Amino acid sequence: MIKAPPRGPDGSSPAVDAPRTVTTRPTPADVLFRGMLRAGGGTVLVLMLLVGGFLTAGALPALRSAKLDFLTTERWEPDGGTFGIAAVLSGTVIIALVAVTLALPLSIGAALYLSEYAPAAWKRFLISLVDLMAAVPSVVYGLWGFFLFQPFALDFARWMSTWLGWIPIFSVDGVEPGDPLATETVYKSSAFIAGVVVGLMVTPIATSVMREVFSQAPIGEREGAYALGSTRWGMIRTVVLPFGKGGIIGGMMLALGRSLGETIAVVLIISPAFVFQPHIFEVGTNSVAALIANLYGEASSFATSALMAAGLTLFVMTLIVNFIASSVIARSRSGASSDA
């Protein structure tokens, strides 16, 4: 039998528990801070719309002329009526993928060392050093890659094409594998060399993002892993890496977006070629950013419109990559608060 709830002394019905309404009055500082955030976000959005509108308006004459052939044509002769970004777009993606492939293990290793293994006395210095590397101008990386790295990379490219040439991306046309007298010219100014240089450029950016995420792994779960007898690497493998998975993906997507738009370092290294080049060790490649940098100064009005169309394509690609990165970070555990 269910008993009725007790009544008050006067026989009235008992009070029902209800959540208390909490109200806060924002201070002037809060109002100012919110206004500054909204103004900053709105300004960025307006600037992005203005950049996209400017590129679209400038690219319309070329896009109306080329139509869908603009995405499938490898030649670049705007004044002759035949132009497209199929070759430079593929080169852009290949260079970016080489860069990301190199930057991924370097970034994860550096971020884990800074967040988990670095001595306390050196940790702040090493973090500042990594952040400083992200601020080095791209022309410095380009000069280093052209004059110092490229001579040493030729032997590695020859070795890879000799022993792994049966894989299409590692083969080099016109070279007999194992021929000691083969010229090294075919290995210079390749997508591999450009990708390595760009990969070293974007590694500090990805490292900073991953380090911030790894350092936010819940203390309770870390100590719980140690309490169960885990080693430091076991704790990292079972706690830090799963928690930071979104940060790893997001950091690499941001690095990919930077790789797609890199200009000066790529211009200094590559030998421009308007042909689809799937062999990363072979001379001759191109990118959208390098195309614009090389041809903008002497382009006619219609050729300038074609370059605007190429820039618009790169702009859209970069936006898509960055939006995906933001979405991954927001939906991952490392992008949300932890209950631990």
ZAMARGU-4260 file (C-alpha; in steps of 0.2 Angstrom, whole numbers, plus 5000, padded with zeros to 4 digits):
<rodrens>
0) 5000/5000/5000 | 5007/5017/4995 | 5007/5030/5008 | 5002/5048/5004 | 5015/5061/5007
5) 5014/5070/5024 | 5005/5086/5024 | 5010/5102/5033 | 5004/5107/5051 | 4989/5117/5043
10) 4984/5102/5032 | 4991/5110/5016 | 4998/5100/5002 | 5017/5097/5003 | 5028/5108/4993
15) 5035/5101/4977 | 5053/5101/4974 | 5058/5111/4958 | 5074/5117/4951 | 5079/5134/4956
20) 5080/5147/4943 | 5097/5154/4942 | 5099/5171/4935 | 5115/5181/4932 | 5118/5199/4927
25) 5132/5201/4915 | 5145/5214/4921 | 5151/5228/4909 | 5167/5218/4907 | 5156/5203/4901
30) 5146/5213/4889 | 5162/5221/4882 | 5171/5204/4880 | 5156/5196/4871 | 5155/5211/4860
35) 5173/5209/4855 | 5171/5191/4852 | 5156/5194/4841 | 5165/5208/4831 | 5180/5198/4829
40) 5170/5183/4822 | 5160/5193/4811 | 5175/5202/4804 | 5183/5186/4800 | 5167/5180/4791
45) 5165/5196/4782 | 5183/5195/4776 | 5181/5177/4770 | 5166/5182/4760 | 5174/5197/4752
50) 5189/5186/4747 | 5178/5173/4740 | 5167/5186/4731 | 5182/5195/4724 | 5190/5178/4717
55) 5173/5173/4710 | 5170/5190/4701 | 5188/5189/4694 | 5186/5171/4689 | 5169/5172/4680
60) 5176/5177/4662 | 5188/5162/4662 | 5175/5150/4670 | 5162/5155/4657 | 5174/5151/4643
65) 5182/5135/4649 | 5166/5128/4658 | 5169/5110/4666 | 5185/5108/4655 | 5194/5119/4667
70) 5195/5104/4679 | 5200/5091/4666 | 5212/5100/4655 | 5231/5099/4658 | 5237/5112/4646
75) 5238/5131/4652 | 5236/5142/4637 | 5223/5155/4642 | 5226/5167/4628 | 5225/5152/4616
80) 5208/5146/4622 | 5215/5130/4630 | 5218/5130/4649 | 5214/5120/4664 | 5221/5115/4681
85) 5220/5096/4680 | 5239/5095/4680 | 5243/5108/4693 | 5229/5102/4704 | 5235/5084/4704
90) 5253/5091/4708 | 5246/5101/4723 | 5238/5086/4730 | 5253/5075/4728 | 5265/5087/4736
95) 5253/5090/4750 | 5251/5071/4753 | 5270/5069/4753 | 5271/5083/4766 | 5257/5075/4777
100) 5265/5058/4776 | 5281/5065/4783 | 5273/5077/4795 | 5262/5064/4804 | 5275/5053/4813
105) 5286/5068/4816 | 5272/5078/4824 | 5265/5064/4835 | 5282/5059/4841 | 5287/5077/4845
110) 5270/5081/4853 | 5272/5065/4864 | 5289/5070/4869 | 5285/5087/4874 | 5269/5083/4884
115) 5275/5066/4892 | 5294/5064/4892 | 5303/5081/4891 | 5312/5086/4907 | 5303/5100/4916
120) 5319/5111/4915 | 5319/5110/4896 | 5300/5108/4892 | 5296/5127/4891 | 5312/5130/4880
125) 5307/5116/4868 | 5289/5121/4867 | 5295/5139/4863 | 5308/5132/4850 | 5294/5122/4841
130) 5283/5137/4840 | 5297/5148/4834 | 5300/5135/4820 | 5282/5138/4814 | 5286/5156/4812
135) 5301/5154/4800 | 5298/5161/4783 | 5294/5149/4769 | 5308/5156/4758 | 5321/5150/4771
140) 5314/5132/4770 | 5314/5134/4751 | 5332/5139/4750 | 5337/5126/4762 | 5328/5113/4752
145) 5336/5118/4736 | 5354/5121/4741 | 5356/5108/4755 | 5343/5095/4755 | 5341/5092/4737
150) 5359/5085/4734 | 5357/5073/4748 | 5339/5068/4743 | 5345/5062/4725 | 5353/5046/4732
155) 5338/5042/4742 | 5327/5045/4727 | 5338/5034/4716 | 5338/5020/4729 | 5319/5020/4731
160) 5316/5020/4712 | 5328/5006/4710 | 5321/4994/4723 | 5303/5000/4724 | 5301/5005/4706
165) 5288/4991/4704 | 5276/5003/4713 | 5270/5016/4701 | 5272/5031/4712 | 5290/5027/4715
170) 5295/5023/4697 | 5305/5035/4686 | 5302/5035/4667 | 5318/5034/4656 | 5329/5027/4669
175) 5336/5009/4670 | 5335/5003/4688 | 5352/4999/4695 | 5362/5008/4681 | 5376/5017/4690
180) 5379/5029/4675 | 5361/5035/4675 | 5360/5054/4676 | 5353/5061/4693 | 5345/5076/4683
185) 5329/5066/4682 | 5327/5065/4701 | 5329/5084/4704 | 5315/5097/4707 | 5303/5083/4710
190) 5287/5082/4720 | 5296/5072/4733 | 5309/5085/4737 | 5295/5099/4738 | 5284/5088/4749
195) 5298/5085/4761 | 5302/5103/4763 | 5283/5108/4765 | 5281/5093/4777 | 5295/5101/4788
200) 5286/5118/4787 | 5270/5111/4793 | 5276/5099/4807 | 5278/5113/4820 | 5260/5118/4817
205) 5253/5100/4819 | 5265/5097/4834 | 5258/5112/4843 | 5240/5107/4841 | 5243/5089/4846
210) 5253/5094/4861 | 5239/5105/4867 | 5227/5091/4866 | 5238/5077/4873 | 5242/5088/4888
215) 5223/5089/4892 | 5221/5070/4894 | 5211/5068/4911 | 5223/5066/4926 | 5211/5053/4934
220) 5212/5041/4919 | 5231/5044/4918 | 5233/5039/4937 | 5220/5025/4935 | 5231/5017/4921
225) 5246/5018/4933 | 5236/5011/4947 | 5232/4996/4937 | 5251/4993/4933 | 5253/5001/4917
230) 5269/5008/4911 | 5271/5026/4904 | 5270/5020/4886 | 5255/5009/4891 | 5246/5024/4899
235) 5250/5034/4883 | 5243/5020/4872 | 5227/5018/4882 | 5223/5035/4888 | 5233/5049/4879
240) 5232/5043/4861 | 5213/5038/4862 | 5209/5055/4870 | 5219/5065/4858 | 5213/5056/4842
245) 5203/5071/4837 | 5218/5082/4840 | 5229/5071/4829 | 5216/5071/4815 | 5213/5090/4816
250) 5231/5094/4817 | 5235/5085/4802 | 5220/5092/4792 | 5226/5109/4797 | 5244/5104/4791
255) 5236/5098/4775 | 5227/5115/4772 | 5243/5124/4774 | 5252/5112/4762 | 5239/5114/4749
260) 5243/5133/4748 | 5262/5134/4751 | 5270/5145/4737 | 5287/5151/4739 | 5296/5135/4745
265) 5287/5125/4731 | 5292/5138/4718 | 5310/5138/4723 | 5311/5119/4721 | 5300/5112/4708
270) 5303/5112/4689 | 5286/5118/4682 | 5277/5105/4671 | 5259/5105/4664 | 5257/5087/4664
275) 5249/5074/4676 | 5265/5068/4685 | 5261/5053/4697 | 5279/5048/4700 | 5285/5058/4715
280) 5303/5055/4712 | 5303/5061/4694 | 5308/5079/4689 | 5293/5090/4684 | 5278/5095/4694
285) 5267/5110/4698 | 5255/5117/4710 | 5241/5130/4710 | 5250/5142/4721 | 5266/5140/4711
290) 5257/5143/4695 | 5249/5159/4701 | 5266/5165/4708 | 5275/5161/4692 | 5263/5168/4679
295) 5253/5182/4687 | 5266/5196/4683 | 5266/5194/4664 | 5248/5188/4662 | 5235/5197/4651
300) 5218/5202/4657 | 5210/5185/4652 | 5225/5175/4659 | 5223/5184/4675 | 5205/5179/4676
305) 5211/5161/4673 | 5223/5163/4687 | 5209/5169/4698 | 5199/5154/4694 | 5214/5143/4699
310) 5215/5153/4715 | 5196/5151/4718 | 5198/5132/4717 | 5212/5132/4729 | 5202/5144/4741
315) 5188/5132/4741 | 5199/5117/4744 | 5207/5125/4758 | 5191/5130/4766 | 5184/5112/4764
320) 5199/5105/4773 | 5199/5117/4787 | 5180/5114/4790 | 5183/5096/4791 | 5197/5098/4803
325) 5186/5109/4814 | 5171/5097/4813 | 5183/5082/4818 | 5190/5092/4833 | 5173/5098/4839
330) 5165/5080/4838 | 5180/5071/4846 | 5182/5068/4864 | 5197/5079/4864 | 5187/5094/4858
335) 5175/5092/4873 | 5176/5093/4892 | 5180/5078/4902 | 5170/5071/4917 | 5186/5064/4924
</rodrens>
